[in-house]
Amino acid sequence: MQALQAYQDVAITTQNNGRIIVLLYDGAIKFLKLAVKAINDGDMETKGLYINKATAIIDELNTVLDMEAGEDIAANLRRLYIFMNQHLFLANIEKSPQRINEVITLLDELNQGWKAIA
């Protein structure tokens, strides 16, 4: 098991930045789909866990934005990430698959753009 973890650590550290961003988007989307499934299954504890994991990824994406180099694009991404986390906060309270799916759609659109250039 330690060998697998070492391989995964090396695989992540050797990826280019664009590929890492794609992996982060993939992870957030995966967790949000699992949150929707948890809501549909009536498992609110698991729903909250998965929303929190996705929110942590979005927070990380927001934190690493280079506001100087990225200028308007970085500022727009920051606003979008803040909107997503606010939307997920409400989705968690309201138990709203619709709100989660709206964030999934936004993440997927951004992810497709990154996949095209990564």
N, C-alpha and C positions, 0 to 999 in steps of 0.2 A: 504494500500500500504506500510506503514511503517513496518508492521508486516512481509510482504514478504521480504522486504530488510533486516530486522533483521535476518530472517531465512537464507537468502542467505549468509549474512556475517558470521554467525555462521557455516554454512555448509562449507564454504571455509576455515575458520580458524581451523576447526577440521579435515580437510583432511590431510593425510600424504603427505610428499613432493613429492613422486612419482605421487600420484593422482593429485596434483596441477599442476605438469608439464604436465600431460596428458590433463588436462583442458586447459592449455595455448596452447598446440599444437592444440587441437580441435578448440579453438577460432581463432587462426591464420589461420587454414585451412578454417574455415567457412568464415572469412572475405575475404580470397583470392578467394574463389569460388564466392562470391558476387561481387568481383572486376571484375572477368572474365565475369559474367553476365552483369555488368554495361557496360563493353567495348562492348559486343555483342549488347546491347541495345542503344549504342551511348551516354551513360551518363558518360562523362569524369569527371565531378565533383564528382560523387558518386564513380567512379573508384578510384580516388585519395584518397578519404576519407577512403575507405576500405583497400587500400594498406598501407596507413599511420597507420591504426589500427594494421594491421598484423606486420608491421615493428616495432611498439612500443612493441608488444609482444615478437618478436625476440630479440629486444634490452634488454628487461627485462630478458629473458632467458640467454643472454650473460652476463649481469651484475651480476647475482647471481652465476655464475660458481665459484666453489672453486678450484682455480688453483693449490693450494698446495696439497690438498687431491686428486684431480682428475688427476693430472699429465698429462700424454699423452692424456687421454680421454678428459679431460677438454680443453686442447690445441687444439685438433682436432675439438671439438664442437665449440670452439671460432672461428676457421677458417671457419667452415661451416656456422655459423651464420653471420659472416661478408660477406661471399660469397652470402648468401641468400639476405641480405639487399642490397648489390650492384646489384644483379640480379633484385630485385624488383624496385630499383631506375631506372634502364634501362627500365624495363617493364612499369613503369609509364610514362616515357618520350616517349617511342616507342608505347605505347598503345598495348602491346604485350601479348595476352592471353597465348601464348606458353611459354614465360619466367615465367609467373605466375604459369602455370601448372607444370613447372619443379620444382619450389620451393614447390608447394603443394606435389609433389611426394617425395621430400626429407623430408619434415615435416611429411608426413604420414609414411614413413619408420622409422623415429626416434620415432614417436608416437607409432607404433606397438611394438617397443622394450620396451618402457616405460610401455605400457599396460601389457606386459608379466611379468614385474617384480613389478608393482605397486599393 
